[in-house]
Amino acid sequence: MVSALSHIREIERVAMGRPSNRDRPVIQSWLRCLNDYQLNPARPQEAYIVPATQLREHREQSEELIRIGRTGLEGLFRQVADQNYVLLLSDARGVTVEFMGDPTFDNQLRKAGLYLGSEWSEDRAGTCAVGACIVSEKPVIIHQDDHFDACHIGLTCTAAPIFDTFGDLSAVLDISQLRSPTEKASQQLALHLVASTARRIELANLMTRAREDWVLRLARLPDFLDVDPDAAITIDGNGMITGMTHGGFGAVARSMNQNTVPTRDFIGKPVSDIFDIDIDQLPALMRGRPNGERMVRARNGLALFASAIAPVSSFRTPSTIIPARLPAALRHLSFGDPAMEALQARAAKLADRNLPILIRGETGSGKEYLARAIHDSSARSGPFVAVNCAAIPEQLIESELFGYAPGAFTGAMQKGKMGLIEAANGGTLFLDEIGDMPLALQSRLLRVLSENEVQPVGALRPKPVRFRLLSASHRDLAAMAAEGRFREDLLYRLNAATLTIPPLRQRRDFDGLVDHLLRRHGEEEGETITIDLAARRALARHDWPGNLRELDNTLRVAAAMATDAAITAECLPEHFQAEALPGGGQVDNEALRRQLGECGNNVSELARRLGVNRSTIHRRLKRLH
Ligand SMILES: Nc1ncnc2c1ncn2[C@@H]1O[C@H](COP(=O)(O)OP(=O)(O)OP(=O)(O)O)[C@@H](O)[C@H]1O
């Protein structure tokens, strides 16, 4: 790495107009730092973290995008976490509103500004990937001493812009490393990953906002048209353009022989002004026809492969049911179930308090999902750390939770290890299945809660910690306490408030949940998944012992089995077919015979009516005879 002094000298040479080998975007940004923002390279400044109240405002404004983009962000982070990258999502003002990183390096990351709340606008931080991306609105790599400020010359950062459906910059996605031993060119793959994730988030955002409109996806090659199109445009029932992805504006600009990307000008224009189609021709561009046959031609002759998705008008938007006052993270937990709505309202009131909450509910009912939503709705800048006490072997829970000092025991890491309690400092610790925590550790946890200090195994001194505790259990902790298997005093500490999630079979918003989960899968896959009435009926008849997790998995499998993303009863697992027969799994001979007669002995018709596979009917009939 170059010294700070030689770095400053290089910037001074550039300021005097001397030639430089740096990339053009870097030189342009350095000149902006010197001339426009009057930054002094000889006065380095550490990264700036905005105060918690300000961070909360920034996060609230980005909440919707974070929710829509979460799957994409987590997918990207999973791909790069092994190489010690962290992921930052900043808003259009450069404030980091979402962060993913390895908590082991928390202190270093926070100091380097790779953290929630850090501000990376160019006028404050000097040349940096987020700042340069905000100004240029283009993907960019700022590698080591490309940074203007000598404080940041160890970092390597790669960022891509995310635009809203009107073409305005709404966020910047960045992945960064504290140190990179390699050349700048090695970050090209990072650039590709970040840019394609940004494109997918834009598409998911467009699809979410365009529930009443047609979506037209466009690509120069047919191969990725349905999963990763170059461009997407939304069109209302009158054939007017209502929104586009950034690629959409590019495609429209090219088809009008323009170089710059005009944005809002195109909103409200008839699609037929730009392409040789109008609203009536969109159904012919839906999936189910060979890709080669689905093309549109721009008015300048440019041909593009096209795929249209019909409006999903039957979907009930949550905001019509749940008051908009709820923080966005809590708004999408239910879709018209009175018990859940009451729970959401209580959770919203509790979100910002420092009270511990015990979340109760059957397995898979959404306890962790709720805990994360509470964390996301709070002003906490620290991370959300979830620990499943039942999943960690008993002998490891102590060191995982409390961490250990260097050389604490044989086999321990030399440097020691930060525990998960400390990792949650400033944020939320979610202890799932807390009923599985051994009694001895319950006592230690109690001490942490009363003294706000954690003592790693083998450490001489405790460390101060502040976190919000959320916990969950599907067990009856009060009964366990009565039997002496759970500390009563800890139980009092945990449940200043209790939130109980109803099991899925008792919820009255089953259809809304199905739509919501399908929409989520659709956004991940970049398509609209539909489900017919017979399949819905078959699902509604099931008891769902595995609750939302079981429903979510069932829908994922059904979507994978579906042709053209349209789920029918045949796409559901076998046991749903049996349950769908009259009398449940029991063959009610008379009912089956009667219904077959009503269908004119047509097995296909009966199968359709009952929402089961034809083979299921044949099997039952065979037994009957
Ligand atoms: N309100 C919701 N909307 C959409 N998906 C949800 C919701 N609640 C839960 N899920 C999904 O259901 C699955 C199970 O949720 P979660 O892990 O939160 O359940 P849990 O009660 O904590 O489970 P366990 O008892 O096994 O720890 C996850 O895939 C989650 O994404």
The ligand as an SDF file (V2000), in Angstrom:
LIG
                    3D

 31 33  0  0  0  0  0  0  0  0999 V2000
  -45.4050  -12.8930    7.9780 N   0  0  0  0  0  0  0  0  0  0  0  0
  -44.6800  -13.6020    7.1260 C   0  0  0  0  0  0  0  0  0  0  0  0
  -44.6900  -13.3050    5.8160 N   0  0  0  0  0  0  0  0  0  0  0  0
  -43.9690  -14.0260    4.9590 C   0  0  0  0  0  0  0  0  0  0  0  0
  -43.1880  -15.0780    5.2900 N   0  0  0  0  0  0  0  0  0  0  0  0
  -43.1310  -15.4120    6.5790 C   0  0  0  0  0  0  0  0  0  0  0  0
  -43.8600  -14.6900    7.5710 C   0  0  0  0  0  0  0  0  0  0  0  0
  -43.6130  -15.2610    8.7660 N   0  0  0  0  0  0  0  0  0  0  0  0
  -42.7600  -16.2880    8.5140 C   0  0  0  0  0  0  0  0  0  0  0  0
  -42.4730  -16.3880    7.2140 N   0  0  0  0  0  0  0  0  0  0  0  0
  -41.6270  -17.3810    6.5640 C   0  0  0  0  0  0  0  0  0  0  0  0
  -41.9000  -18.6460    7.1980 O   0  0  0  0  0  0  0  0  0  0  0  0
  -40.6980  -19.3560    7.4670 C   0  0  0  0  0  0  0  0  0  0  0  0
  -40.5770  -19.6560    8.9530 C   0  0  0  0  0  0  0  0  0  0  0  0
  -40.4540  -18.4380    9.6720 O   0  0  0  0  0  0  0  0  0  0  0  0
  -39.5740  -18.3050   11.0030 P   0  0  0  0  0  0  0  0  0  0  0  0
  -38.2320  -18.9360   10.8310 O   0  0  0  0  0  0  0  0  0  0  0  0
  -39.6370  -16.8910   11.4160 O   0  0  0  0  0  0  0  0  0  0  0  0
  -40.4370  -19.2180   11.9890 O   0  0  0  0  0  0  0  0  0  0  0  0
  -40.1300  -19.6060   13.5040 P   0  0  0  0  0  0  0  0  0  0  0  0
  -41.4340  -19.5610   14.2100 O   0  0  0  0  0  0  0  0  0  0  0  0
  -39.0330  -18.7360   14.0320 O   0  0  0  0  0  0  0  0  0  0  0  0
  -39.6320  -21.0970   13.3260 O   0  0  0  0  0  0  0  0  0  0  0  0
  -38.9250  -22.0580   14.4250 P   0  0  0  0  0  0  0  0  0  0  0  0
  -39.9310  -22.2760   15.5100 O   0  0  0  0  0  0  0  0  0  0  0  0
  -38.6420  -23.2940   13.6520 O   0  0  0  0  0  0  0  0  0  0  0  0
  -37.6990  -21.3280   14.8790 O   0  0  0  0  0  0  0  0  0  0  0  0
  -39.5660  -18.5050    6.9170 C   0  0  0  0  0  0  0  0  0  0  0  0
  -39.2740  -18.9760    5.6250 O   0  0  0  0  0  0  0  0  0  0  0  0
  -40.1480  -17.1130    6.8400 C   0  0  0  0  0  0  0  0  0  0  0  0
  -39.5530  -16.3830    5.7740 O   0  0  0  0  0  0  0  0  0  0  0  0
  1  2  1  0
  2  3  1  0
  2  7  2  0
  3  4  2  0
  4  5  1  0
  5  6  2  0
  6  7  1  0
  6 10  1  0
  7  8  1  0
  8  9  2  0
  9 10  1  0
 10 11  1  0
 11 12  1  0
 11 30  1  0
 12 13  1  0
 13 14  1  0
 13 28  1  0
 14 15  1  0
 15 16  1  0
 16 17  2  0
 16 18  1  0
 16 19  1  0
 19 20  1  0
 20 21  2  0
 20 22  1  0
 20 23  1  0
 23 24  1  0
 24 25  2  0
 24 26  1  0
 24 27  1  0
 28 29  1  0
 28 30  1  0
 30 31  1  0
M  END
$$$$
